[in-house]
């Protein structure tokens, strides 16, 4: 068990795309000595596999038919998270524009969600972990000791995403904002496990907060639950 009685705690962090979930979760997990799981990377890895094998990501039946095929392994070190598909590390490949454009339709397929939720629950296991995604507190682990719903203003989210890619171009930022809003619409409107604030979740708006401030806030919430 980790120091401070946190060996079994599960921290579920959901929220909109680009709101800072990954950086926040990695920072909190590192500070508190917990494991870290990026469930979004799992959906991206599944999408990458589909694209590599020529599966039409807009064909629900085709995606469902292949959902059990790839072997996915998620590393849980917050300082060096990894994701591998069939033994190959695809941490870089899953962040491509091609995967960005295809991950939403793949993620909406019930067979994909069923398989990945099962894997996620296996990884969470006995706890001691910070998990980020869009349905962790509502579907994957509704009994999490702490549920956080992290959001930010769309313009702020777009600016952050653009800066991550090394761009300050106004047109790129505007395009990124439109893409994020479209992703929000798809995630919130899907029939299976839509993006929603789980019962009992603490809403954190990171628009006007620095990353360190958000990490401090969430780590403080964890401390209150232990």
C-alpha positions in Angstrom: 0.0 0.0 0.0 1.2 3.5 -0.8 2.0 6.0 1.9 -1.0 7.9 3.3 -3.4 5.0 2.8 -3.8 5.7 -0.9 -3.1 2.1 -2.1 -6.7 1.4 -2.9 -8.0 4.7 -4.0 -9.4 5.3 -7.5 -9.5 8.8 -8.8 -11.8 9.2 -11.9 -11.1 12.2 -14.0 -13.5 12.9 -16.9 -14.0 15.9 -19.0 -13.9 17.6 -22.4 -11.1 17.2 -24.9 -8.3 19.6 -24.4 -9.2 20.6 -20.9 -5.9 19.3 -19.5 -6.9 15.9 -18.2 -3.7 14.1 -19.2 -1.3 16.6 -17.7 -3.4 16.9 -14.6 -3.8 13.2 -14.0 -0.1 12.4 -14.6 0.9 15.2 -12.2 -1.5 14.1 -9.5 -0.5 10.4 -9.9 3.2 11.3 -9.7 2.8 13.5 -6.7 0.8 11.0 -4.7 2.6 7.8 -5.8 -0.3 6.4 -7.7 -0.6 4.6 -11.0 -2.0 6.4 -14.1 -4.3 5.2 -16.9 -5.1 7.1 -20.1 -8.2 5.4 -21.4 -8.4 7.7 -24.4 -5.1 6.2 -25.6 -6.7 2.8 -25.6 -9.4 4.1 -27.9 -6.8 5.7 -30.1 -4.8 2.5 -30.2 -7.9 0.5 -31.3 -8.5 3.2 -34.0 -4.9 3.0 -35.2 -5.1 -0.8 -35.5 -8.4 -0.5 -37.5 -6.7 2.0 -39.9 -3.6 -0.1 -40.3 -5.8 -3.1 -41.2 -8.0 -1.3 -43.7 -11.2 -1.4 -41.7 -13.7 1.2 -42.6 -14.1 3.1 -39.3 -17.5 4.4 -40.4 -18.8 0.8 -40.8 -20.1 -0.1 -37.3 -20.4 -3.7 -38.1 -16.9 -4.0 -39.5 -15.4 -2.3 -36.5 -17.4 -4.5 -34.1 -16.2 -7.6 -36.0 -12.6 -6.7 -35.4 -12.8 -5.3 -31.9 -11.4 -8.4 -30.2 -8.5 -8.8 -32.6 -5.7 -6.4 -31.4 -3.8 -7.0 -28.2 -3.6 -3.8 -26.2 -1.3 -3.2 -23.2 -1.3 0.0 -21.2 1.7 1.1 -19.1 0.7 2.9 -15.9 3.8 4.8 -15.0 2.7 8.5 -14.8 6.2 9.7 -15.8 6.4 7.4 -18.8 2.9 6.1 -19.9 2.9 3.7 -22.8 0.5 2.0 -25.0 1.3 -1.0 -27.2 -0.6 -2.8 -29.9 0.3 -6.4 -30.7 3.7 -5.8 -29.0 4.6 -2.6 -30.7 4.7 0.8 -28.9 2.3 3.2 -30.7 2.5 6.1 -28.2 3.5 8.5 -31.0 1.4 7.0 -33.9 -1.9 7.3 -32.0 -1.6 11.1 -31.9 -1.6 11.5 -35.7 -4.1 13.6 -37.6 -5.5 10.4 -39.2 -6.2 8.9 -35.8 -7.6 12.2 -34.5 -10.2 12.2 -37.4 -11.2 8.5 -36.9 -11.2 8.0 -33.1 -14.7 9.3 -32.5 -16.6 6.9 -34.8 -14.6 4.0 -33.5 -15.3 5.0 -29.9 -19.0 5.0 -30.4 -19.2 1.3 -31.4 -20.6 -0.6 -28.5 -18.4 -3.7 -29.0 -15.3 -1.5 -28.8 -16.5 0.2 -25.6 -17.4 -3.1 -24.1 -14.0 -4.6 -24.7 -12.0 -1.6 -23.6 -14.1 -1.0 -20.5 -13.4 -4.6 -19.5 -9.7 -4.0 -20.0 -9.8 -0.8 -18.0 -11.5 -2.4 -15.1 -8.9 -5.1 -15.0 -6.1 -2.5 -15.0 -7.8 -0.5 -12.2 -8.1 -3.7 -10.2 -7.6 -3.0 -6.5 -7.0 0.7 -7.1 -4.1 3.0 -6.3 -4.7 4.8 -9.6 -5.7 8.0 -11.4 -7.8 7.2 -14.4 -8.7 9.7 -17.1 -11.4 9.5 -19.8 -14.9 10.5 -20.6 -17.0 7.8 -18.9 -14.8 6.7 -15.9 -16.9 8.1 -13.1 -20.2 7.3 -14.8 -19.6 3.9 -16.4 -16.1 2.4 -15.9 -15.8 2.9 -12.1 -18.8 4.6 -10.6 -17.6 3.7 -7.1 -14.5 5.8 -7.4 -13.6 7.6 -4.2 -13.1 10.8 -6.1 -14.7 11.9 -9.3 -13.6 15.0 -11.1 -15.2 16.6 -14.1 -12.5 18.8 -15.8 -13.5 21.5 -18.3 -12.2 24.7 -19.8 -13.4 27.4 -22.2 -13.3 26.1 -25.8 -11.0 29.0 -26.9 -8.6 28.2 -24.0 -8.6 24.5 -24.9 -7.9 25.3 -28.6 -5.0 27.6 -27.7 -3.5 25.0 -25.5 -3.8 22.3 -28.1 -2.3 24.5 -30.8 0.6 25.5 -28.5 1.2 21.8 -27.8 1.8 21.3 -31.5 4.1 24.4 -31.7 1.6 26.6 -33.5 0.3 30.1 -32.6 -1.4 30.6 -36.0 -4.9 32.1 -35.5 -6.4 30.0 -38.3 -4.9 26.8 -36.8 -6.4 27.7 -33.4 -9.8 28.4 -34.9 -9.7 25.1 -36.7 -8.7 23.3 -33.5 -11.5 24.9 -31.6 -14.0 23.8 -34.2 -12.6 20.3 -34.0 -12.8 20.2 -30.2 -16.4 21.4 -30.3 -17.3 18.7 -32.8 -15.6 16.1 -30.6 -17.7 17.4 -27.6 -20.9 17.0 -29.7 -20.1 13.5 -30.7 -18.9 12.4 -27.2 -21.9 14.0 -25.5 -24.5 12.7 -28.0 -23.4 9.1 -28.5 -25.9 6.4 -27.4 -23.4 4.3 -25.4 -21.6 5.9 -22.4 -21.9 9.6 -23.4 -19.7 12.2 -22.0 -21.4 13.5 -18.9 -20.6 14.7 -15.4 -21.0 11.7 -13.1 -23.1 11.8 -9.9 -21.1 13.1 -7.1 -18.3 14.5 -9.3 -16.5 17.8 -8.5 -16.5 20.2 -11.4 -13.2 21.9 -12.0 -12.9 24.6 -14.6 -9.3 25.0 -15.6 -9.7 28.0 -17.9 -8.0 30.5 -15.6 -5.8 28.1 -13.7 -2.2 27.0 -14.3 -1.5 23.3 -14.6 0.2 23.4 -11.1 -2.9 25.0 -9.6 -5.1 22.3 -11.1 -2.8 19.6 -9.8 -2.8 21.2 -6.4 -6.6 21.4 -6.4 -7.2 17.8 -7.4 -4.4 16.4 -5.1 -6.1 18.3 -2.3 -9.5 16.7 -3.1 -7.8 13.3 -3.0 -6.3 14.1 0.4 -9.8 14.9 1.7 -11.1 11.5 0.6 -8.3 9.5 2.2 
